Amino acid sequence: MGLFDYFKPVSTMTAEDVRAFLRERDPESYNLVDVRQPWEYEEGHLPGARLIPIAELPGRLGEIDRSKPTIAYCGAGVRSRAAASILGEAGFQKTWSMTGGIDAWNGLVAEGRYESELSYFSGASNAEEMIALSLALEAGNRILYERLSGDVGEGEAGSLFRSLGMAEKRHEETLRGLHARIAPQAPPPALPEGIGEEGLLEDGTPVRAGLERVRGKSMREAMEILIAMEANAMDRYIKMGRAVEDDRCSKVFSALAEEERSHVGRMADLLERLPR
C-alpha cells in the first residue's frame, strides 16, 4: 500500500453552493457549524451557525444531530476541512467544508490560498503500519516547526514553534517505544512508500512545499494552516485509537490525540491574540 492510499478527499461546497443550500432548506433540517474562535464568531457569522471551535469539536459532537446534513466553515476553509473529517469519522453521513470559508462568503478571495482537499485517513491494516505512518508525519511536522522557529526568531510565535517541535520529537520517541513493546523482535518500522527524504506533513504535502506555503502568508493565515494541520493530527490519532486492537496502542494513540488537541488550543489562543 502506498502513502497516498491513506488520504481521502473531504467533501466541499463553494460559498455559492452553501448560499443556495441554506436558501432552499428549513434551518431546522441541517447543521451549520462555525469552527472558528469566539471573537471571530462575534465579528460576523453565517445566520443560524452553531459555534464549536475546532479544538473543542471532538468533545462536543453530542451537541450536533448526526442525522442531519452538516456544513462546517471557518475563516478561510482550512480548519473546516479538519472538522469535516472529524465529523465524518464520528458517523455523520453528509458533511461538507465550505471552500474559502467566511472570506469567500464575504467575497474576499486571496490569491494562492491553501486549497488542499485532502485530510488524513488511516487505512493502515495493523498497529505497526499505523506507527510507521505516524512516525513519518511527526518527523515532518517537527522539521516544519524547527524551521519556522528559526524564521520568526524570538517572541511568542517563535517560542510556541520551538515548543511544538520538541513535542513532535517526544511523540516520535513515544511511538518508537510503543513499537518496541508490541514487536520487540522486529526491526524499526519502515516508512511507507512515497515518502521522500524531506518528509511529509499531515495532509500529504512535502515539508518543503508546506514550509513555502506558510512562509508566503501573514502570521494569521499561517496559523490557520498550522491549526488545521494539528487538528488533522488529532483526528488521525483518534481514528487509530479506535481502529487498533492492541489495548496498549489504543491508549498511546488516545493520549497522543489529547496532546494534539492541546496543540490546537495553544495555537488558537495565539491566533486570538494576533492583530486583526
C-alpha positions in Angstrom: 0.0 0.0 0.0 1.4 3.4 -1.0 1.4 6.5 1.1 -1.5 8.3 -0.7 -3.8 5.3 -0.1 -4.0 6.8 3.4 -5.5 10.1 2.3 -9.0 10.7 1.1 -10.9 13.7 -0.2 -13.1 15.8 2.1 -16.4 16.9 0.5 -16.6 20.6 0.0 -19.1 23.2 -1.1 -18.3 26.6 -2.5 -19.8 29.7 -0.8 -22.3 30.0 -3.6 -23.3 26.4 -3.2 -23.8 26.9 0.6 -25.9 30.0 -0.1 -28.2 28.0 -2.4 -28.3 25.1 0.1 -29.3 27.4 3.0 -31.8 29.3 0.9 -33.7 26.2 -0.2 -34.0 24.5 3.2 -35.6 24.9 6.6 -32.9 25.9 9.2 -34.0 23.0 11.3 -33.2 20.5 8.6 -29.4 20.9 8.7 -26.4 21.7 11.0 -24.2 24.7 10.3 -21.1 24.7 12.4 -18.6 27.5 12.8 -15.3 26.1 14.0 -13.5 29.4 14.5 -12.7 31.2 17.8 -15.4 33.1 19.7 -14.1 36.5 18.8 -14.2 35.6 15.1 -17.8 34.4 15.5 -18.7 37.6 17.3 -17.3 39.7 14.4 -19.6 38.0 12.0 -21.0 34.6 11.2 -23.5 32.8 9.0 -27.1 33.1 10.2 -28.0 30.2 12.5 -24.5 28.8 12.8 -23.5 27.0 16.0 -20.1 28.0 17.4 -17.9 25.0 18.2 -14.2 25.9 18.0 -12.1 23.2 16.2 -10.2 22.3 19.4 -13.5 21.6 21.2 -15.2 19.7 18.4 -14.3 16.1 19.3 -15.7 16.5 22.8 -18.9 18.3 21.7 -20.1 16.0 18.9 -23.1 15.1 21.0 -24.4 18.7 20.5 -24.9 18.1 16.8 -27.7 15.9 15.2 -25.9 13.2 13.3 -28.9 12.5 11.2 -28.9 16.0 9.5 -26.5 17.2 6.7 -23.7 19.2 8.3 -21.7 22.1 6.8 -18.6 23.3 8.7 -16.9 26.6 7.9 -14.1 28.7 9.3 -12.1 31.8 8.3 -10.5 30.6 5.1 -11.7 27.0 4.6 -8.7 25.4 6.3 -9.8 24.4 9.8 -13.2 23.4 8.5 -11.6 20.6 6.4 -10.2 19.0 9.5 -13.7 19.5 11.1 -15.4 17.7 8.2 -13.0 14.8 8.6 -13.7 14.6 12.3 -17.4 14.7 11.7 -17.3 12.0 9.0 -15.2 9.7 11.2 -17.7 10.2 14.0 -20.5 8.8 11.8 -22.1 11.9 10.3 -23.2 10.7 6.9 -23.3 14.0 5.0 -20.7 16.6 5.8 -19.0 19.4 3.9 -16.4 22.0 4.4 -17.1 25.4 2.9 -14.3 26.2 0.5 -12.6 29.5 1.2 -14.5 30.0 4.5 -16.3 33.1 5.5 -13.7 35.1 3.4 -15.2 33.6 0.3 -18.7 34.1 1.7 -17.9 37.8 2.0 -16.3 37.9 -1.4 -12.7 38.1 -0.3 -10.5 35.9 -2.4 -6.8 35.7 -1.6 -4.5 34.7 -4.5 -2.7 31.4 -3.8 -4.9 30.4 -0.9 -4.2 27.0 0.6 -6.7 24.7 -1.2 -5.6 21.1 -0.4 -8.7 19.0 -0.4 -7.0 16.1 1.4 -7.5 15.1 5.0 -5.7 12.3 6.8 -7.4 9.0 6.8 -5.8 6.0 8.4 -6.3 2.9 6.2 -3.5 1.1 8.0 -4.1 -2.6 8.4 -2.2 -3.1 11.7 -0.6 -1.4 14.6 2.9 -1.5 13.2 1.8 0.2 10.0 -0.1 2.9 12.0 3.1 3.6 14.0 5.2 3.8 10.8 2.8 6.3 9.3 2.6 8.4 12.5 6.4 8.5 12.8 6.8 9.8 9.2 4.3 12.5 9.8 5.5 13.5 13.2 9.0 13.9 11.8 7.7 16.1 9.0 5.8 18.3 11.5 8.9 18.5 13.7 11.1 19.7 10.8 8.5 22.3 9.8 8.3 23.8 13.4 12.0 23.8 13.8 12.4 25.8 10.6 9.6 28.1 11.3 11.0 28.9 14.8 14.2 29.8 13.0 12.3 32.1 10.7 10.4 34.1 13.3 13.2 34.1 16.0 12.2 35.3 19.5 8.8 36.2 20.6 5.6 34.3 21.3 5.3 32.6 17.9 8.9 31.5 17.9 8.6 30.1 21.5 5.4 28.2 20.5 7.0 26.8 17.4 10.1 25.6 19.3 7.8 24.0 22.0 5.7 22.2 19.3 8.9 21.0 17.6 10.1 19.5 20.9 6.6 18.0 21.4 6.7 16.3 18.0 10.1 14.9 18.8 8.7 13.4 22.1 5.9 11.9 20.0 8.4 10.2 17.8 10.2 8.8 20.8 6.8 7.6 22.3 5.9 5.8 19.0 9.3 4.1 18.7 9.0 2.9 22.3 5.5 1.6 21.6 6.7 -0.3 18.5 9.5 -1.9 20.6 6.9 -3.1 23.2 4.5 -4.6 20.7 7.1 -6.0 18.4 10.3 -6.5 20.4 12.0 -8.7 17.8 11.0 -6.7 14.8 13.3 -4.1 13.1 12.3 -0.4 13.3 9.1 0.4 11.3 9.8 1.0 7.7 8.5 4.3 6.2 5.5 3.9 3.7 6.2 4.1 0.0 6.0 7.6 -1.4 7.8 9.5 1.5 10.9 11.2 0.2 13.9 12.3 2.3 12.4 15.7 3.1 9.4 14.2 4.8 5.6 14.9 4.7 3.1 16.9 6.7 -0.4 15.7 7.9 -2.1 16.4 4.6 0.5 14.6 2.5 2.3 17.8 1.5 6.1 17.6 1.4 7.7 19.6 4.2 9.5 21.9 1.7 6.2 22.8 -0.1 4.4 23.2 3.2 7.1 25.5 4.5 7.0 27.6 1.4 3.2 27.9 1.7 3.3 29.0 5.3 6.2 31.4 4.7 4.2 33.2 2.0 1.3 34.0 4.4 0.7 36.6 7.1 1.1 35.2 10.6 -2.7 35.0 10.9 -3.0 33.0 7.7 -0.1 30.8 8.6 -1.7 30.0 12.0 -4.9 28.9 10.2 -2.9 26.4 8.2 -1.0 25.1 11.2 -4.1 24.8 13.3 -5.7 22.7 10.6 -2.5 20.5 10.4 -2.6 19.9 14.2 -6.4 19.2 14.0 -5.7 16.6 11.4 -3.1 15.0 13.6 -5.6 14.9 16.5 -8.2 13.3 14.1 -5.6 10.7 12.9 -4.8 9.6 16.5 -8.5 9.4 17.4 -9.1 7.2 14.4 -6.1 5.0 15.1 -7.1 4.6 18.8 -10.5 3.3 17.7 -9.2 1.1 15.0 -6.3 -0.7 16.6 -7.0 -3.9 18.6 -4.0 -3.8 20.9 -5.0 -2.1 24.1 -1.5 -0.6 24.7 -1.6 1.0 21.2 -5.1 2.3 21.7 -4.1 4.0 25.0 -1.0 5.6 23.5 -2.9 6.8 20.4 -5.6 8.3 22.6 -3.0 10.1 24.7 -1.3 11.5 21.6 -4.7 12.7 20.3 -5.2 14.6 23.6 -1.8 16.2 23.2 -2.6 17.2 19.6 -5.8 18.7 20.9 -3.8 20.8 23.4 -1.6 22.0 20.5 -4.7 23.2 18.6 -5.8 25.0 21.7 -2.5 26.7 22.2 -2.3 27.8 18.6 -5.9 29.0 18.6 -5.1 31.1 21.7 -2.1 32.7 19.8 -4.4 33.3 16.8 -6.8 35.1 19.1 -4.0 37.5 20.3 -2.6 38.3 16.9 -3.5 41.7 15.4 -6.8 41.5 13.4 
